[in-house]
Amino acid sequence: MQSNLVISPLAEVEAKSTRIKEETSINYELAEQQFIELLATENLDKKLDADPSQKNEFEHTLDVAISAAYQNGAGDDAAHRFLQRILYRINRLNLFWYDDLSHYVNERSPYLYKVRDQIETAWQEWELGQIDVAALQQLDVKQALIERGAYDLEPPLSEDSRYIREKMSEAGYRHLLAIGSFDGLVEGSRLSRILGGAANQVQCTLVRVLLEEYGNGRFSRKHSTFFAQMLTEFGMNTEPEGYFDLVPWEVLACANHNFLLTECKRHFLRYSGGLTYFEVAGPAAYRNYLAAAQRLGLSDAAMGYWELHIREDERHGRWMLDDVALPLAQMYPNEAWELVLGYDQEKLMGDRAAIAVVQSIREAEQVASSM
């Protein structure tokens, strides 16, 4: 029997208007501060069981943000930023920061896992919706990886790449370093999360990559040390996460995506494909930054990290393609397409982050020029 219920278009418009008003009235900064307080609460889960009202306001904001970011077309930047910052605050507990031990009191909290999974489920569905997964499953994986690697090793210069090379000011360069320090000062750390397990050639190659990132155990040669030297040259903050508030959500999303893939061994192929892209494509980006530093007449210390990475990542890219990605494709023929998925996702998210960084640099330069 057909329903006689008729939904008025006016009612739909009013409902949408109500959602928009609710989203615009949300205070994401306040909600994030509430979450930070929850993170620091001893016996968090027991206290929330005793008084669930402590989390009500935060969870309401979380629900609104997920809807605004992933269920309303292009999404809301403020919602994206809030969600990625919350997710990162949970994910960072998987690494040790040599800080106050009390900061880790809730690292195994079921409530934090619940929040993480709620965000990741909606976010990852949204991310995967931007890729034709069915088409990837039909590819000749080895050929696809070889062709992608050859193209991304020396891609054509984009408009943003030319801007960095030819126009970015010293103020813009400092802003680039500030955002880059978010990853540059802890580089390679997430890779360490997937190295355990049965010994084989793939594992040994990944260990070699990690060891070079860590200066083969010498702190003076660790890549993050070179990044810190660039910051020191400008009198900037060298503490990890020192410029966290400047980091665009698109950059945070790349970090959170890698946390997810390294913490879930089922995603090992996706992570390996993503790391292959990262190492193959890295030198092209670093050449842009190096060209900018040379044009600005900066010191060797102010650009040393880029020179190091151009040399080493060219080698790492070959290792990742020849000794990790292609052997894994042969080892897992039925799931090998996941390597290409990981590669393409890393590229898509990396390109999105690069656009956001350049936009942030332009905005910082405008502020600097008006002072």
C-alpha positions as CSV (number, residue, x, y, z in Angstrom):
1,M,0.0,0.0,0.0
2,Q,1.3,3.4,-0.9
3,S,1.9,5.9,1.8
4,N,-0.3,9.0,1.9
5,L,2.5,10.9,3.7
6,V,3.6,13.9,1.7
7,I,6.8,15.8,2.7
8,S,6.5,19.5,2.0
9,P,9.4,21.1,0.1
10,L,9.1,23.9,2.6
11,A,9.6,21.5,5.5
12,E,12.8,20.3,3.8
13,V,14.1,23.8,3.4
14,E,13.3,24.6,7.0
15,A,15.1,21.5,8.2
16,K,18.2,22.4,6.1
17,S,18.1,26.0,7.4
18,T,18.0,24.6,11.0
19,R,21.1,22.5,10.3
20,I,23.0,25.4,8.8
21,K,22.2,27.6,11.8
22,E,23.2,24.9,14.2
23,E,26.5,24.4,12.3
24,T,27.3,28.1,12.3
25,S,26.6,28.5,16.0
26,I,29.0,25.7,17.0
27,N,32.1,26.7,18.8
28,Y,34.8,24.3,17.6
29,E,37.6,25.9,19.7
30,L,35.6,25.5,22.9
31,A,34.8,21.9,22.0
32,E,38.5,21.1,21.3
33,Q,39.4,22.6,24.7
34,Q,36.8,20.4,26.3
35,F,38.4,17.4,24.6
36,I,41.9,18.4,25.8
37,E,40.5,18.5,29.3
38,L,39.0,15.0,28.8
39,L,42.4,13.8,27.6
40,A,44.1,14.9,30.8
41,T,41.4,13.4,33.1
42,E,42.6,10.6,35.3
43,N,40.5,7.4,35.1
44,L,38.6,9.0,32.2
45,D,36.4,6.1,31.3
46,K,35.3,5.5,34.9
47,K,34.5,9.2,35.4
48,L,32.5,9.3,32.2
49,D,30.6,6.2,33.2
50,A,29.7,7.9,36.5
51,D,28.8,11.2,34.9
52,P,28.2,10.9,31.1
53,S,27.1,14.6,31.0
54,Q,30.8,15.6,30.9
55,K,31.0,14.5,27.3
56,N,27.6,15.5,26.0
57,E,28.6,19.0,24.7
58,F,31.7,17.7,23.0
59,E,29.9,14.8,21.4
60,H,27.1,17.1,20.1
61,T,29.8,19.2,18.4
62,L,31.5,16.1,17.1
63,D,28.2,14.9,15.4
64,V,27.6,18.4,13.9
65,A,31.2,18.5,12.6
66,I,31.0,15.1,11.0
67,S,27.8,16.1,9.2
68,A,29.3,19.4,8.1
69,A,32.6,18.0,6.8
70,Y,31.5,14.7,5.2
71,Q,27.8,14.8,4.4
72,N,27.2,18.2,2.9
73,G,28.9,18.4,-0.5
74,A,32.2,20.1,-0.5
75,G,32.4,20.2,3.3
76,D,33.1,22.9,5.9
77,D,36.7,23.9,6.5
78,A,36.2,24.7,10.1
79,A,34.6,21.3,10.7
80,H,37.4,19.5,8.8
81,R,40.0,21.3,10.9
82,F,38.2,20.5,14.2
83,L,37.9,16.8,13.3
84,Q,41.5,16.4,12.1
85,R,42.8,18.2,15.2
86,I,40.8,15.9,17.5
87,L,41.9,12.8,15.6
88,Y,45.5,13.9,15.7
89,R,45.4,14.5,19.4
90,I,44.3,10.9,19.8
91,N,46.7,9.4,17.3
92,R,49.8,11.2,18.6
93,L,49.5,9.1,21.8
94,N,50.9,6.2,19.7
95,L,54.3,8.0,19.7
96,F,56.5,8.9,22.7
97,W,57.3,12.6,22.9
98,Y,59.7,12.6,25.9
99,D,57.3,14.9,27.8
100,D,55.3,14.5,31.1
101,L,54.4,10.9,31.5
102,S,51.0,11.9,32.8
103,H,50.1,12.9,29.3
104,Y,49.7,9.3,28.4
105,V,47.3,8.3,31.2
106,N,44.5,7.7,28.7
107,E,46.4,6.2,25.8
108,R,44.4,3.0,25.9
109,S,41.1,4.6,26.8
110,P,38.1,2.9,25.2
111,Y,36.3,6.2,25.0
112,L,39.2,7.7,22.9
113,Y,39.1,4.7,20.7
114,K,35.4,5.3,20.2
115,V,35.9,8.9,19.2
116,R,38.7,8.0,16.9
117,D,36.7,5.3,15.1
118,Q,33.6,7.6,14.8
119,I,35.7,10.2,13.0
120,E,37.7,7.7,10.9
121,T,34.7,5.8,9.7
122,A,33.0,8.9,8.2
123,W,36.2,10.4,7.0
124,Q,37.6,7.4,5.3
125,E,34.3,6.7,3.5
126,W,34.5,10.3,2.3
127,E,38.1,10.0,1.2
128,L,37.5,6.7,-0.7
129,G,34.5,8.2,-2.4
130,Q,36.9,10.4,-4.4
131,I,38.7,7.5,-6.0
132,D,37.5,4.9,-8.5
133,V,38.4,1.8,-6.5
134,A,36.7,-0.5,-9.0
135,A,39.0,0.8,-11.8
136,L,42.1,0.2,-9.7
137,Q,41.1,-3.4,-9.1
138,Q,41.4,-4.0,-12.9
139,L,44.9,-2.6,-13.3
140,D,48.1,-4.4,-14.1
141,V,49.5,-3.4,-10.8
142,K,53.2,-3.7,-11.5
143,Q,52.9,-1.7,-14.7
144,A,50.7,0.9,-13.0
145,L,53.3,1.4,-10.2
146,I,56.2,1.7,-12.7
147,E,54.4,4.2,-14.8
148,R,53.2,6.3,-11.9
149,G,56.7,6.3,-10.4
150,A,58.3,7.4,-13.6
151,Y,55.9,10.3,-14.0
152,D,56.0,11.5,-10.4
153,L,59.8,11.4,-10.2
154,E,60.0,14.6,-12.4
155,P,56.5,16.0,-12.8
156,P,55.8,19.2,-14.8
157,L,55.9,22.4,-12.7
158,S,52.5,23.5,-11.4
159,E,51.5,27.1,-10.9
160,D,52.0,26.7,-7.2
161,S,55.5,25.2,-7.7
162,R,56.5,28.1,-9.9
163,Y,55.2,30.5,-7.2
164,I,57.4,28.9,-4.6
165,R,60.4,28.8,-6.9
166,E,60.1,32.3,-8.4
167,K,58.0,34.6,-6.1
168,M,57.8,33.3,-2.5
169,S,59.3,35.9,-0.1
170,E,61.5,35.2,2.9
171,A,58.5,35.7,5.1
172,G,56.7,33.0,3.0
173,Y,59.7,30.7,3.3
174,R,59.6,31.0,7.1
175,H,55.9,30.2,7.1
176,L,56.7,27.2,4.9
177,L,59.3,26.0,7.5
178,A,56.8,26.6,10.3
179,I,54.2,24.3,8.7
180,G,56.8,21.8,7.5
181,S,58.2,21.4,11.0
182,F,55.0,19.6,12.0
183,D,56.3,16.6,10.0
184,G,59.9,17.5,9.6
185,L,60.8,17.4,13.3
186,V,59.3,13.9,13.9
187,E,60.0,12.5,10.4
188,G,59.9,8.7,10.0
189,S,58.2,8.1,13.3
190,R,55.0,6.5,11.9
191,L,57.0,4.2,9.7
192,S,58.4,2.6,12.9
193,R,54.9,1.3,13.7
194,I,54.8,-1.3,10.9
195,L,58.3,-2.7,11.1
196,G,57.7,-5.6,13.4
197,G,57.0,-9.2,12.2
198,A,58.5,-11.9,10.1
199,A,61.8,-11.1,8.5
200,N,62.0,-10.8,4.8
201,Q,63.5,-8.5,2.1
202,V,60.6,-6.1,2.2
203,Q,60.9,-5.6,5.9
204,C,64.6,-5.1,5.7
205,T,64.3,-2.4,3.0
206,L,61.7,-0.6,5.2
207,V,64.2,-0.8,8.1
208,R,66.9,0.7,5.9
209,V,64.6,3.6,5.0
210,L,63.9,4.2,8.7
211,L,67.5,4.0,9.7
212,E,68.5,6.6,7.1
213,E,65.7,8.9,8.3
214,Y,67.2,8.5,11.8
215,G,70.8,9.2,10.7
216,N,71.7,5.5,11.2
217,G,71.4,6.1,14.9
218,R,73.4,9.4,15.1
219,F,71.3,12.3,16.3
220,S,73.6,14.8,14.5
221,R,72.7,13.1,11.2
222,K,69.0,12.5,11.9
223,H,66.9,14.3,9.3
224,S,64.9,16.1,11.9
225,T,68.1,17.6,13.2
226,F,68.7,19.2,9.8
227,F,65.2,20.6,9.8
228,A,65.7,22.0,13.3
229,Q,68.9,23.7,12.0
230,M,66.8,25.5,9.3
231,L,64.5,26.8,12.0
232,T,67.3,27.9,14.2
233,E,68.8,29.9,11.4
234,F,65.7,32.1,11.5
235,G,65.4,32.1,15.3
236,M,62.2,30.0,15.1
237,N,60.7,27.4,17.5
238,T,62.4,24.0,17.2
239,E,60.0,22.1,19.5
240,P,57.9,19.4,17.8
241,E,54.4,20.7,17.2
242,G,55.6,24.2,18.0
243,Y,53.5,25.6,15.1
244,F,50.6,23.2,15.4
245,D,48.0,26.0,15.1
246,L,49.3,27.0,11.7
247,V,49.0,23.5,10.2
248,P,46.1,23.3,7.6
249,W,43.6,20.5,8.1
250,E,44.7,19.0,4.8
251,V,48.2,18.5,6.2
252,L,46.8,17.0,9.4
253,A,44.7,14.6,7.3
254,C,47.9,13.3,5.7
255,A,49.4,12.6,9.1
256,N,46.2,11.0,10.5
257,H,45.8,8.9,7.3
258,N,49.3,7.5,7.9
259,F,48.6,6.8,11.6
260,L,45.5,4.8,10.5
261,L,47.4,2.8,7.9
262,T,50.4,2.0,10.1
263,E,48.2,1.0,13.1
264,C,46.1,-1.4,11.0
265,K,48.2,-4.2,9.6
266,R,45.4,-5.1,7.2
267,H,46.3,-1.8,5.4
268,F,50.0,-2.7,5.1
269,L,49.8,-2.7,1.3
270,R,48.0,0.6,1.2
271,Y,50.7,2.1,3.4
272,S,53.5,0.7,1.4
273,G,52.0,2.1,-1.8
274,G,51.6,5.5,-0.1
275,L,55.1,5.5,1.2
276,T,56.3,4.6,-2.3
277,Y,54.7,7.7,-3.7
278,F,56.0,9.9,-0.8
279,E,59.6,8.8,-1.4
280,V,59.4,8.9,-5.2
281,A,57.7,12.4,-5.4
282,G,59.6,14.0,-2.5
283,P,62.6,15.2,-4.4
284,A,60.5,17.2,-6.9
285,A,58.9,19.2,-4.0
286,Y,62.2,19.6,-2.2
287,R,63.8,21.0,-5.4
288,N,61.2,23.7,-5.4
289,Y,62.0,24.7,-1.8
290,L,65.7,24.6,-2.5
291,A,65.3,26.8,-5.6
292,A,63.4,29.3,-3.5
293,A,66.0,29.3,-0.8
294,Q,68.8,29.8,-3.3
295,R,66.9,32.6,-5.0
296,L,66.5,34.3,-1.7
297,G,70.3,34.0,-1.0
298,L,69.8,32.0,2.2
299,S,72.6,30.3,4.1
300,D,73.4,26.6,3.6
301,A,72.0,25.9,7.1
302,A,68.7,27.4,6.0
303,M,68.3,24.9,3.2
304,G,70.3,21.9,4.2
305,Y,67.3,19.6,4.9
306,W,66.2,20.0,1.3
307,E,69.6,19.1,-0.2
308,L,69.8,16.0,2.1
309,H,66.4,14.8,1.1
310,I,66.9,15.3,-2.6
311,R,69.9,12.9,-2.4
312,E,68.4,10.4,-0.1
313,D,64.8,10.3,-1.2
314,E,65.9,9.6,-4.8
315,R,67.5,6.5,-3.4
316,H,64.5,5.7,-1.1
317,G,62.1,6.0,-4.0
318,R,64.0,3.4,-6.0
319,W,64.1,1.1,-2.9
320,M,60.4,1.5,-2.3
321,L,59.4,0.7,-5.9
322,D,61.9,-2.1,-6.6
323,D,62.3,-3.7,-3.2
324,V,59.0,-3.1,-1.5
325,A,56.0,-2.3,-3.8
326,L,56.8,-4.6,-6.7
327,P,57.7,-7.6,-4.5
328,L,54.5,-7.1,-2.4
329,A,52.5,-7.1,-5.7
330,Q,53.9,-10.5,-6.4
331,M,53.5,-11.7,-2.9
332,Y,49.8,-10.7,-2.7
333,P,48.4,-11.0,-6.2
334,N,44.8,-10.8,-5.2
335,E,45.2,-7.7,-3.0
336,A,48.0,-6.0,-5.0
337,W,45.7,-3.3,-6.3
338,E,45.7,-1.9,-2.7
339,L,49.3,-0.8,-3.4
340,V,48.0,1.5,-6.2
341,L,45.1,2.6,-4.0
342,G,47.6,3.7,-1.3
343,Y,49.8,5.3,-3.9
344,D,47.0,7.3,-5.5
345,Q,45.5,8.3,-2.1
346,E,48.8,9.6,-0.9
347,K,49.2,11.6,-4.1
348,L,45.6,13.0,-3.9
349,M,45.9,14.0,-0.3
350,G,49.5,15.3,-0.7
351,D,48.4,17.5,-3.6
352,R,45.5,18.8,-1.6
353,A,47.8,19.6,1.3
354,A,50.3,21.3,-1.0
355,I,47.6,23.6,-2.3
356,A,46.5,24.5,1.2
357,V,50.1,25.2,2.3
358,V,50.7,27.6,-0.6
359,Q,47.4,29.3,0.1
360,S,48.5,29.7,3.8
361,I,51.9,31.1,2.6
362,R,50.2,33.7,0.4
363,E,48.0,34.8,3.3
364,A,51.0,35.0,5.6
365,E,52.9,37.1,3.0
366,Q,50.0,39.5,2.7
367,V,49.9,40.0,6.5
368,A,53.7,40.5,6.5
369,S,53.6,43.1,3.7
370,S,50.9,45.1,5.5
371,M,52.8,45.5,8.7
